Amino acid sequence: MAVQVVGRSLMTSDLTPHQAKSVGIGGWVVSFLPGRTLTTEQATAALQAAEAVAAVNALACQVGLTVMETVGLATQESPWGEPDRGGNGLRRIWRRGHLER
């Protein structure tokens, strides 16, 4: 995942077809955010987000879901609750068929 700046006026990525174009005075417009002028940092973050979506798409395909289904389902609260992280400084370890502290 690498956002490339070409000639100070174009940002591209090898993982997504989306681009950002400079509109002068530090402003950038991103292809999937028409009508918004962003800072350099925001445009870079937007392209990195598009790269992340491309990565999620590759994983979603392996599970037989769309990107939107994957993101929607993954953002839901787990029906199993939070994993026990061994609160109070105690670490729990599963060994030989029983739980040790």
BELCORLIN-V209747 format. One record per residue. N is the residue number from 1. RES is the residue in one small letter. NEAR is the number of other ideal C-beta (glycine too) atoms within 10 Angstrom. Layout:
n;res;near
N;RES;NEAR
N;RES;NEAR
//
This chain:
n;res;near
1;m;12
2;a;10
3;v;20
4;q;10
5;v;14
6;v;9
7;g;6
8;r;8
9;s;12
10;l;13
11;m;22
12;t;16
13;s;18
14;d;10
15;l;18
16;t;21
17;p;10
18;h;19
19;q;19
20;a;26
21;k;13
22;s;17
23;v;12
24;g;8
25;i;6
26;g;12
27;g;15
28;w;25
29;v;17
30;v;22
31;s;15
32;f;15
33;l;17
34;p;7
35;g;5
36;r;13
37;t;15
38;l;18
39;t;11
40;t;15
41;e;10
42;q;16
43;a;25
44;t;17
45;a;14
46;a;22
47;l;26
48;q;16
49;a;15
50;a;21
51;e;18
52;a;13
53;v;18
54;a;17
55;a;13
56;v;17
57;n;15
58;a;11
59;l;11
60;a;19
61;c;12
62;q;7
63;v;10
64;g;8
65;l;17
66;t;13
67;v;16
68;m;12
69;e;12
70;t;17
71;v;13
72;g;11
73;l;11
74;a;11
75;t;7
76;q;7
77;e;7
78;s;8
79;p;5
80;w;6
81;g;7
82;e;7
83;p;7
84;d;9
85;r;8
86;g;11
87;g;7
88;n;4
89;g;5
90;l;9
91;r;8
92;r;11
93;i;9
94;w;8
95;r;7
96;r;5
97;g;5
98;h;7
99;l;9
100;e;9
101;r;7
//
